[in-house]
Amino acid sequence: MINAVAPHPVRNGELVRSIAKAMKQPALIVPAPALVLRLVLGEMSAVILNSNRISAEKALDTGFEFQYPELGKALEAIFR
């Protein structure tokens, strides 16, 4: 079993902006200070604050072809 991601991963801010663009809505991105997140969420803040290195390499090595390798095209198809 492979947990796969699209071949062009993006950061959360870019994801939010891309979703807003696909929905033809404005995006409101309000940064939250790490200290506040740690106080409110405790150990669960690690899910939000920690970064992960991800890769589609294993899926691509098997010959898998993504229907929507780029985020913009995938979101356009979802919000059509």
Secondary structure, DSSP 8 states (H G I E B T S, - for coil): ------SS---HHHHHHHHHHHHT---------HHHHHHHHGGGHHHHHS------HHHHHTT---S--SHHHHHHHH--
